[in-house]
Amino acid sequence: RPKLSGRELLCQLKERVEVTTLTSDHQPFSALTRAPLLLPPQQLTSDLGPYKSCAVVSSAGSLRNSGLGKEIDTHDAVLRFNAAPTSGFEKDVGSKTTVRLINSQVMASDDHRFLSSSLYSSGVLVAWDPAPFSSNLSQWYNHTDYPIFNQYQRYRRLHPQQPFYILHPRCEWQLWQRIQDNMAEPIQKNPPSSGLLGTILMMSLCEVVHVYEFLPSRRKTPLCHYYQRFYDAACTFGAYHPLLYEKNLVKRMNQGSDQDIYNHGRVTLPGFSAMNC
Ligand code: NCC
């Protein structure tokens, strides 16, 4: 199979990955009339943006001492992940949060105090759960990895004003397929990491997307997260998620320079609206 150029890869993403979120009229959720999930009536992409310039801030330990905070905050919208804080780390990661993408493990585990912690109360929330490959929504609804729907419903009741979406699981596997089809070897059948999902999400909302420390800079470190004293190289290279393959794909699509990666951990990708395919 011929290796696709960066441009061709970008067009494949635009054409074959649908960034959609669940809405209240989707089956089986629309049938839950007695205890509604409180899903939004509209898609994330019709409620939010479009933005000119966006930042996706990975949670990597290599953000520590990066001094990237000011630059990150100049973007029109900033996406962060899971329990990644800004408070106390502004110099390195900035303080603006427009969207927070969270996995269902964060929503369900007691340590994260998802329902009560103020960490989650700013910006738009988007949740996702590793859905079984090629399952329909009803099959997934009955066998989620973590209790995403229960927690979603509880959070929505406590914070009815905060916009909160759930990513359609089809998006995970369409993205996974793009990775697999562009790699020479079989990759693990687990969904892509929040990092790549968030990048695609911003590509559907923004003209240009800057991803920080997804491809590690010269500050590369076994420190897992910039906000925790926990060391594991698997955070950067992957175990459950096909993270190394995700990074390979992003490297091929990067429109910025290799020096930008090395010095700033910065990758530049065009948004879908700015691409001619
Ligand atoms: O670690 P996590 O991701 O929250 O990081 C968000 C995204 O940043 C990129 N990253 C992170 C650390 C690092 N050293 N290098 C990186 O490139 C990755 O793209 C990552 O997706 C997740 O994807 O949701 C993940 O979540 C954690 C964990 O559930 C949450 O942090 C909550 O504690 C997972 N860790 C475990 O399950 C133990 C992680 O595998 C993936």
Boltz pocket constraint, residues with backbone or C-beta under 6 A from the ligand:
constraints:
  - pocket:
      binder: B
      contacts: [[A, 57], [A, 58], [A, 59], [A, 60], [A, 61], [A, 81], [A, 82], [A, 83], [A, 102], [A, 103], [A, 105], [A, 106], [A, 192], [A, 193], [A, 194], [A, 195], [A, 196], [A, 213], [A, 214], [A, 215], [A, 221], [A, 223], [A, 224], [A, 225], [A, 232], [A, 235], [A, 236], [A, 237], [A, 240], [A, 241]]
      max_distance: 6.0
